[in-house]
């Protein structure tokens, strides 16, 4: 558990430390690795939650990769299936209610950019004025989780929001200083007051992905915007978004009027 933490940093390290405090791990925490057996793992999994299952798998795989174990403690087929709670997107109606109810201009602008950019909550909170190319209407930033650079062209509504924000340093100076947990708690209080349930700040990523799918946005662009291997994109493009397929004759007429597309 300690060894895994040495390769992590930032919010990922914080999540790791929180996960390792899981009471279910108390059943094996003091055991020498080589004395741990399948029965121990099954007791931990029975006492824990889905998160326990996820992190125990990581601990197990890390020990195998480090050659601290000569063979797997629990065979792949013996691990209980991961059954996550259903995740859903923020609907357009819910988003409108949230920003209408929000009285703090910085918080309201933050939620609006989460809607328009679909970024992770920390990436949006860390945006700076220098990340905006006003002439080309492009925002560029480095994702905290992966380190990759995201370049997204801004629409009229996103530009409207940005014009209300500081032109120097951080766009959200107060929210930037808060931890992910505190920003999530603030959002929770807002939606509770509106009697909205089943969503978190992360749900804005699902919203963006589903909106992209619904309007026919190419999947490769959605992947680049939200991050490659994004679960939000996969879920939206695989099953969640409801798409009305346009009439074939509409595309046929377009081809007749513009034969250069042949």
Phi, psi and omega in degrees: 000318178290321182297322179298322183294336183292339181263007183243164179207168176059219183294331178295319177294321179297317178296323179297312180300319179297317181296322182291344178278357179310127182300330181298330180289347177299338180289339181233354189306321183267003182277139170298141184305315184290345179264000180278134181234178184300324180298322177299313181299317182295326177293319178297314182295325179290324183278340186262199183240191176299320179297323177300315179301314181299311185282331175294322176300319180294317178300314181300312181294324179295316179297322177294316180296329181274000183062028174277345176237136179283337179201165182299142176285319181232124181296152183306318183290345183268351178285133176299144180295145177281122180237091182282154174294147180298129178255141180224166182272161169283127179281163179299322179294317179294317180299317180297321179295322181295311183286334177289322181284330185290121182268338181279119184301322181292316180295319180296316179296324179297314179295324179294320178289328174299322179291316185282329184255339180065021183282161173297149188302323181286323178299318179291318181296332182270002180299141178242160180302325181290347178282351182259123172263099187293326182292314181268354180058055181228139173252136179229136178203160179261126181292131183295322186288318186250341182082358180280156182267135177248129177239118184229128176285140186263136176275179183298318182293319178296320178296321178301316180295316183297328180294343180271353187258165181304146179265004177224149176056217186288140177289330180235074187302327180277312181295331181296329182279345181279155175280165177302320182298319182289321177294321179295321180294320178299314180297321179300317179295322181295313183287332177295319178296335179265002182059038176256134180228165174087007179229158175225180176301326180295339181297340177296332177291321177294322178300312182299316182295318181290322177296321179297316180296315185297323183269005177084020179295130182304136184299325181296327177288320179297319178298318180292323181290316183265347181112135179300146182064024179295126178295329180297315180294315181301314182296316182293314184283340181274320188204337192280313186288139178263117184247130173267115183290127180292156181296138179298324183296333178296318179288327178295318179296324179295321180292324179292320181284341181225073183296346181293346181280354179297000000 
